[in-house]
Amino acid sequence: MFFPDRSVTMGLGSFFQSATRLLRTLAKPDWKTFWLSIKIDFIGVALLGAIGYLFKLISVHITGVPGA
C-alpha cells in the first residue's frame, strides 16, 4: 500500500510505542475481580440469548412458520 504522506507511518510507530507502554503497565487481576468479570460476561450472554429467543418466539407467532 502506498502512502504519499510519511506522517501516516510515523503515526503507526507512535501507536506501537504507546501499545508497548500500555502492555508493560498491565497487571493480572486478582481472583475476585476476575470472577466478577466472568459473571458479568455470562449474564450478558444469557441476556442476549434470551432476547434472541423472544424475537424468535414472536416471529414464529407472527408468521406461523416454526422453521423461518
CYANA upper distance limits for C-alpha pairs under 8 A (distance plus 0.5 A):
  3 PHE  CA      8 VAL  CA      7.69
  3 PHE  CA      9 THR  CA      8.47
  6 ARG  CA     10 MET  CA      6.99
  7 SER  CA     11 GLY  CA      6.55
  8 VAL  CA     12 LEU  CA      6.95
  9 THR  CA     13 GLY  CA      6.93
 10 MET  CA     14 SER  CA      6.76
 11 GLY  CA     15 PHE  CA      6.65
 12 LEU  CA     16 PHE  CA      6.89
 13 GLY  CA     17 GLN  CA      6.80
 14 SER  CA     18 SER  CA      6.70
 15 PHE  CA     19 ALA  CA      6.59
 16 PHE  CA     20 THR  CA      6.51
 17 GLN  CA     21 ARG  CA      6.72
 18 SER  CA     22 LEU  CA      6.71
 19 ALA  CA     23 LEU  CA      6.69
 20 THR  CA     24 ARG  CA      6.81
 21 ARG  CA     25 THR  CA      7.15
 22 LEU  CA     26 LEU  CA      7.02
 29 PRO  CA     33 THR  CA      6.46
 29 PRO  CA     34 PHE  CA      6.46
 30 ASP  CA     34 PHE  CA      6.70
 31 TRP  CA     35 TRP  CA      6.47
 32 LYS  CA     36 LEU  CA      6.70
 33 THR  CA     37 SER  CA      6.81
 34 PHE  CA     38 ILE  CA      6.84
 35 TRP  CA     39 LYS  CA      6.73
 36 LEU  CA     40 ILE  CA      6.72
 37 SER  CA     41 ASP  CA      6.63
 38 ILE  CA     42 PHE  CA      6.74
 39 LYS  CA     43 ILE  CA      6.66
 40 ILE  CA     44 GLY  CA      6.68
 41 ASP  CA     45 VAL  CA      6.73
 42 PHE  CA     46 ALA  CA      6.56
 43 ILE  CA     47 LEU  CA      6.53
 44 GLY  CA     48 LEU  CA      6.69
 45 VAL  CA     49 GLY  CA      6.60
 46 ALA  CA     50 ALA  CA      6.58
 47 LEU  CA     51 ILE  CA      6.72
 48 LEU  CA     52 GLY  CA      6.68
 49 GLY  CA     53 TYR  CA      6.59
 50 ALA  CA     54 LEU  CA      6.65
 51 ILE  CA     55 PHE  CA      6.78
 52 GLY  CA     56 LYS  CA      6.72
 53 TYR  CA     57 LEU  CA      6.70
 54 LEU  CA     58 ILE  CA      6.65
 55 PHE  CA     59 SER  CA      6.59
 56 LYS  CA     60 VAL  CA      6.63
 57 LEU  CA     61 HIS  CA      6.66
 58 ILE  CA     62 ILE  CA      6.64
 59 SER  CA     63 THR  CA      6.44
 59 SER  CA     64 GLY  CA      8.33
 60 VAL  CA     64 GLY  CA      5.66
 60 VAL  CA     65 VAL  CA      6.10
 60 VAL  CA     66 PRO  CA      5.85
 60 VAL  CA     67 GLY  CA      8.49
 60 VAL  CA     68 ALA  CA      7.83
 61 HIS  CA     65 VAL  CA      8.37
